[in-house]
Amino acid sequence: MPNIDVLDMAGKKVGEAELSESVFGIEPNTVVMHQMVVNYLANNRQGTQSALTRSEVSGGGKKPWKQKGTGHARQGSTRAPQWTHGGIVFAPKPRSYRFTVNKKVRRLAMKSAFSSKLKDSQLVVVDAVTVDNFSTKTIAAMLKAIGADNKALIVLDTADTKVVNSARNIPGVKTAQVNTLNVYDIMNADKLVIVKNAISKIEEVYA
């Protein structure tokens, strides 16, 4: 089983944590991770784009000139797609881009994401993340001390409003709980910061 150092908020080592081989020690499957990132982005698309077809553009009811004898190409409407102010060919319409992914694929993608972060030394475990009051400065200092002061995802074991609100003003920093984790956020972060108590919950879900 892989081991990892546990740090405090000052960046000092306070112990070690033993990680599950089946969650943090597998060979990352980049194909399924990519599939889950595409799924996440597609499910977040609003799909509200819309344009008018030739039948929906106002005007154009009168034939612009007679069929024969003018020297022009024949035209039936000034709202045909080749005309300025005409309709759009195959105009986009509101639609849903959502699609589902097999449960086994989702689990494999999550385990691959965790293992990838550990393999690339982008996983940091802290014993606890606490703030007495709402303090962005405290969270920023902690991230700098543990070497995660760029883009970071902080995984909490329980919902902590003070920590969440303190971290949300820091550019590139996001917070999540075990039940809200997704492959996109994990791979998008330069450092994955996990509270020690959250590791057992992650292993309980994905092991």
Secondary structure, DSSP 8 states (H G I E B T S, - for coil): --EEEEE-TTS-EEEEEE--HHHHSS---HHHHHHHHHHHHHHT---------TTTSS---S-SS-SSSSSS---S-TTSTTSTT---TT------------HHHHHHHHHHHHHHHHHTT-EEEES----SS--HHHHHHHHHHTT--SSEEEEESS--HHHHHHHTTSTTEEEEEGGG--HHHHHH-SEEEEEHHHHHHHHHHH-
